[in-house]
Amino acid sequence: MHRILIATLAAATMLGTLRAQTAVQTTAPDSTSTPSIPPPSTGLLLSYQYWPTQYIQWIAGPELPYAMIEFDVDTSTKQPLYHAVLTGKDGTRTHYSNMDRMAAAYKMTGEASYKTDIAFDTDDTSKPGSTSTIRFSMQDGKPFEWRFVQGSDISAQGAGLTPLPDAPVAIFAYREAGAVAGEGTAVKIGDAVSTAEVWKEISHPPYFVGYRGAVTNSAHMLVFTKGVENWKITKAPANVAAGSAWELDNDTGNHRTLTVSKMDGTHATIAVTDKFHPVMNVTMDATYTPTGWTVDKVRYSPSKDGDKHHVTLAFTTTSPAAGTMDITAGKKTNLASASVEMGGDIKDHTEAVKFTAPKWAAGKTVNAEVATTSDTQTVTAK
């Protein structure tokens, strides 16, 4: 198991923590205004996103100052959720969402994020040649219009992990099924137009020609973010038992609840809910001992069909101050692995994560520094 000292998860599923110092009790929880047993966490600033449908176009030409355009769609909620990301050639990302809480959540990561009305139209068919169109007004007033033409059948052949070696942080984007873009895919911002280029590596003319873009069914994305988070633990139990709960507030207005749904000896199953991301589920398996929390794994999934679509972080310990982390999609698909080193004490500690796989992510690191008081916690990830 992975020994956890202090840290948080950010954005979609953030978990504040302190390392507990008292033994497990099995009596009913007794919550007080002053935290007595802080909640467990993986010790990372981590953003998880799941989108039932996602569109991407890579941009190589000079017409626009962007390297990639992304558009995410979730129609499982009462009001459809739309989210666009414009990634600059320098790696900076700008978010546009059609709901205030989404815009606020992405702003928490330190990136530019705006709420705007988004118009999305798509054909009723998912066959090659079907067209989807996205329109909205950007922050500077320029009109944004993107036409995406599907260039192949959506299938498991389009599944896999998208290599992002040049991303400024460790990002793991996994597709369960997908198709490439077709001829006519183009994005227009103001008067500038960028047409998707031929994807030479996968094209076999005259039989098949793909273009540099993709549409995905069931898109997972894990982002190991960097920055600073400040949390206040407003409620915590005096013991750990089924029904024990923690309440946390972030200085950006986010609120999170962690509830022990099951207790088996010292092993706890904990459910996490988040104000900014109500359509996401987080489940943690952790063990509470007199010396602190250990976390075996954390599973992320959408609220709908989470048994079919999920990503899991699993931890093992190789020595008192070192261990490993493995990331999987579903039951078998390995996405990434990393070594983990920890130092410091109960109140202040460091944690270093170094990715070892896949090859394009090897060497990417996250270094966290955590400082705590009786009811506050500050996490810095570099």
C-alpha positions in Angstrom: 0.0 0.0 0.0 1.0 3.6 -0.6 1.7 5.6 2.6 0.0 9.0 2.4 1.0 12.0 4.4 -0.8 15.1 3.2 -2.1 16.4 -0.1 -5.1 17.0 -2.3 -6.7 16.2 -5.6 -7.6 19.2 -7.8 -10.3 20.2 -10.3 -12.7 17.4 -11.0 -11.9 15.3 -8.0 -9.9 17.0 -5.3 -9.4 15.5 -1.9 -7.9 17.5 1.0 -5.9 15.6 3.6 -3.9 15.5 6.8 -2.3 12.4 8.2 -4.3 11.1 11.2 -2.6 10.2 14.5 -5.2 8.3 16.4 -6.4 4.7 16.2 -9.5 3.5 14.4 -12.7 3.5 16.5 -15.8 1.7 15.4 -18.4 3.8 17.3 -20.7 6.2 15.5 -18.9 9.3 14.1 -18.9 12.5 16.1 -18.3 15.5 13.9 -17.0 18.7 15.4 -16.0 22.2 14.2 -12.4 21.4 14.8 -11.1 18.5 12.7 -9.9 15.5 14.8 -9.2 13.0 12.0 -8.4 14.6 8.7 -9.4 12.7 5.4 -7.1 10.5 3.3 -5.8 11.5 -0.1 -3.4 10.3 -2.8 -1.1 13.2 -2.3 -1.5 14.7 -5.8 -3.1 17.6 -7.5 -5.1 15.7 -10.1 -7.8 16.6 -12.5 -10.0 13.9 -14.0 -12.4 14.4 -16.9 -14.7 12.1 -18.7 -16.7 13.0 -21.8 -19.0 10.7 -23.7 -18.1 12.5 -27.0 -15.0 14.5 -27.8 -13.7 16.3 -31.0 -10.1 17.3 -31.6 -8.3 19.0 -34.5 -4.5 19.5 -34.6 -3.3 22.7 -36.2 0.1 23.0 -37.8 -0.3 26.0 -40.1 0.3 29.7 -39.3 -3.3 30.8 -39.8 -4.1 30.6 -36.1 -2.1 30.9 -32.9 -3.2 27.5 -31.7 -1.8 24.0 -31.8 -5.0 22.1 -31.0 -8.7 22.6 -30.7 -10.9 20.4 -28.5 -14.6 20.2 -27.9 -16.3 18.0 -25.3 -20.0 17.0 -25.2 -22.1 15.4 -22.5 -25.9 15.1 -23.1 -26.6 12.8 -20.2 -27.6 15.7 -18.0 -30.8 17.8 -18.0 -28.9 20.6 -19.7 -26.2 19.5 -22.2 -22.7 20.3 -21.1 -20.4 21.8 -23.7 -16.7 22.6 -23.2 -14.1 23.9 -25.7 -10.3 24.1 -25.1 -8.0 26.1 -27.3 -4.4 25.1 -26.8 -1.8 27.7 -27.9 1.4 26.9 -29.6 3.2 27.8 -26.4 1.1 25.2 -24.4 -1.2 27.6 -22.7 -4.9 26.5 -22.6 -8.1 28.6 -22.8 -11.4 27.1 -21.8 -14.9 28.0 -22.9 -17.9 26.4 -21.2 -21.7 26.8 -21.3 -22.2 26.6 -17.5 -20.8 28.8 -14.7 -19.7 25.9 -12.5 -17.6 24.4 -15.3 -16.0 27.7 -16.1 -15.2 28.2 -12.4 -13.7 24.6 -12.1 -11.3 25.1 -15.0 -10.3 28.5 -13.7 -9.2 26.8 -10.5 -6.4 25.2 -12.4 -4.9 28.6 -13.1 -5.8 28.6 -16.8 -8.0 31.2 -18.6 -11.6 30.0 -18.4 -14.8 31.7 -19.6 -18.6 31.0 -19.6 -20.2 31.6 -23.0 -23.3 30.4 -24.9 -22.3 27.5 -27.2 -24.3 26.3 -30.2 -23.7 22.7 -31.2 -25.3 20.9 -34.1 -24.6 17.4 -35.3 -26.1 14.9 -37.8 -28.2 12.1 -36.4 -25.9 9.5 -37.9 -22.4 8.5 -36.8 -21.3 7.2 -40.2 -18.4 8.6 -42.2 -19.3 11.9 -43.7 -21.5 13.1 -40.8 -20.9 16.7 -39.8 -20.8 18.5 -36.5 -20.6 22.3 -36.0 -19.6 24.3 -33.0 -20.2 28.1 -32.7 -19.6 30.6 -29.9 -18.2 34.1 -29.2 -14.7 34.2 -27.8 -13.6 36.5 -24.9 -12.3 39.1 -27.3 -15.5 39.2 -29.3 -14.3 37.2 -32.2 -16.7 34.5 -33.6 -15.5 30.9 -33.3 -16.8 28.3 -35.8 -15.6 24.7 -36.2 -16.9 22.2 -38.7 -15.9 18.6 -38.0 -16.4 16.0 -40.7 -16.1 12.3 -39.6 -13.7 10.5 -41.9 -14.0 6.9 -40.8 -16.2 4.5 -38.8 -16.1 4.9 -35.0 -14.5 1.6 -33.7 -12.1 0.1 -31.2 -9.4 0.6 -33.8 -9.5 4.2 -32.8 -8.9 3.4 -29.1 -5.7 4.2 -27.3 -3.6 6.7 -25.4 -2.9 9.9 -27.1 0.9 10.7 -26.9 1.4 14.2 -25.4 5.1 14.5 -24.9 5.3 18.2 -25.3 2.5 19.1 -22.8 3.8 21.3 -19.9 2.4 18.8 -17.4 1.7 15.0 -17.4 -1.5 14.5 -19.3 -3.0 11.1 -20.1 -5.8 11.2 -22.6 -7.4 7.8 -23.4 -10.0 7.0 -26.0 -12.3 3.9 -25.8 -13.3 4.2 -29.4 -12.8 6.7 -32.1 -12.6 7.8 -35.8 -10.4 10.2 -37.6 -11.4 13.5 -39.2 -12.4 13.7 -42.8 -12.0 16.2 -45.7 -13.6 19.5 -45.0 -12.8 19.6 -41.3 -11.8 23.2 -40.5 -11.9 25.9 -37.8 -12.6 29.6 -38.3 -11.8 32.3 -35.8 -12.7 35.8 -37.0 -11.6 35.9 -40.6 -8.8 33.3 -40.2 -9.4 29.7 -41.3 -7.3 26.6 -40.6 -8.2 23.5 -42.6 -7.3 20.1 -41.2 -4.2 18.7 -42.9 -3.9 15.2 -44.4 -2.7 12.7 -41.7 0.0 11.1 -43.8 1.0 8.5 -41.1 -2.3 6.7 -41.3 -3.4 7.5 -44.9 -3.2 5.0 -47.7 -4.4 6.9 -50.8 -6.4 6.3 -52.9 -8.1 3.8 -50.6 -8.2 5.9 -47.5 -7.2 9.4 -46.5 -7.5 10.7 -43.0 -7.1 14.2 -41.7 -5.4 15.5 -38.5 -8.4 15.3 -36.1 -10.4 12.8 -34.3 -13.8 12.2 -32.7 -13.9 9.9 -29.6 -16.6 8.0 -27.9 -15.8 7.8 -24.1 -12.8 10.1 -23.6 -10.9 10.0 -20.3 -8.3 12.6 -19.4 -6.1 12.7 -16.3 -4.1 15.9 -15.8 -1.4 16.2 -13.1 -1.7 19.9 -12.4 0.7 22.3 -10.9 0.0 25.3 -8.7 -1.2 26.2 -5.2 -4.4 25.1 -3.4 -5.7 26.3 0.0 -8.3 24.3 1.8 -10.2 24.6 5.1 -11.5 21.5 6.8 -14.8 22.7 8.2 -16.0 19.3 9.6 -14.3 16.0 10.5 -15.3 13.0 12.6 -13.8 12.1 15.9 -13.5 8.5 14.7 -13.6 6.4 11.5 -16.7 4.3 10.9 -19.4 3.8 8.4 -21.1 7.2 8.0 -18.1 9.2 9.0 -17.8 12.3 6.9 -15.5 15.3 6.1 -16.5 18.7 4.7 -13.9 20.9 2.9 -14.0 24.4 1.4 -11.6 25.8 -1.1 -10.8 29.5 -1.4 -12.2 29.5 -4.9 -15.7 28.5 -3.7 -15.5 24.8 -4.3 -16.9 22.4 -1.7 -16.3 18.7 -1.2 -17.7 15.9 0.9 -16.0 12.6 1.8 -18.1 9.9 3.3 -17.1 6.4 4.6 -19.6 4.2 2.8 -18.2 0.9 4.2 -15.9 -0.1 7.0 -14.2 -3.5 7.2 -11.9 -3.6 10.2 -9.4 -0.8 9.5 -10.2 -0.7 5.7 -12.5 2.1 4.6 -14.3 2.6 1.3 -14.8 6.4 0.9 -17.1 8.2 -1.6 -16.3 11.7 -2.7 -18.7 14.3 -4.1 -17.6 17.7 -5.5 -19.7 20.9 -6.0 -18.0 21.8 -9.3 -18.2 18.3 -10.8 -21.5 16.6 -9.7 -21.5 14.2 -12.7 -18.3 12.6 -11.5 -17.8 9.8 -9.0 -14.7 9.1 -6.9 -14.3 6.0 -4.8 -11.2 5.6 -2.5 -10.0 2.4 -0.8 -7.9 3.3 2.2 -6.7 1.9 5.5 -6.6 3.9 8.8 -4.0 3.0 11.4 -2.5 4.7 14.5 0.3 6.1 12.3 -1.9 7.5 9.5 -3.7 6.7 6.3 -2.6 4.4 3.5 -4.4 4.4 0.1 -4.6 1.3 -2.0 -6.5 2.8 -5.0 -8.7 5.6 -6.2 -11.3 5.0 -8.9 -12.7 7.8 -11.1 -15.9 7.4 -13.2 -18.9 9.3 -14.6 -22.1 9.2 -12.6 -23.8 7.4 -15.5 -22.5 4.0 -16.6 -19.5 4.3 -14.2 -19.3 0.5 -14.1 -18.4 0.5 -17.8 -16.2 3.6 -18.0 -13.6 4.3 -15.3 -9.9 5.0 -14.6 -8.1 3.7 -11.5 -4.9 4.8 -9.7 -3.4 1.9 -7.7 -0.5 2.3 -5.2 2.1 -0.1 -3.8 4.9 0.4 -1.3 8.4 -0.8 -2.0 10.0 0.8 1.1 8.8 3.1 4.0 9.5 6.2 1.9 9.0 4.9 -1.6 6.5 3.2 -3.8 4.8 3.0 -7.2 1.7 4.2 -8.9 -0.1 2.5 -11.8 -2.9 4.0 -13.9 -5.4 1.7 -15.7 -8.5 2.2 -17.8 -11.3 -0.3 -17.3 -10.1 -3.6 -15.9 -7.0 -4.3 -18.0 -5.7 -1.3 -20.0 -2.5 0.1 -18.5 -2.1 3.8 -19.2 0.9 4.8 -17.1 3.3 4.0 -14.3 5.4 6.1 -11.9 7.8 5.9 -9.0 6.8 7.7 -5.8 9.2 9.1 -3.1 8.1 10.7 0.1 9.8 12.8 2.9 9.0 15.0 5.8 6.7 14.5 8.8 3.1 14.5 9.7 2.4 18.3 9.3 4.8 19.2 6.5 6.0 16.8 3.8 7.2 16.4 0.2 6.2 13.9 -2.4 7.9 13.3 -5.7 6.3 11.4 -8.6 8.4 10.4 -11.6 6.7 8.7 -14.5 8.4 5.7 -16.0 5.8 4.6 -18.6 4.7 5.1 -21.4 8.0 6.1 -23.1 6.8 9.5 -24.2 5.9 10.4 -20.6 9.0 8.9 -19.0 10.8 11.6 -17.0 7.8 13.9 -16.4 7.7 14.7 -12.7 5.4 16.3 -10.1 6.9 17.6 -6.8 4.5 18.5 -4.0 5.1 20.5 -0.9 2.4 20.4 1.8 1.9 22.6 5.0 -0.9 22.0 7.5 -2.4 23.4 10.6 -5.2 22.0 12.8 -7.9 23.0 10.2 -6.1 24.3 7.1 -4.0 22.9 4.4 -1.8 24.4 1.6 -0.5 22.3 -1.2 2.0 23.4 -3.8 2.8 21.3 -6.8 5.7 22.1 -9.1 
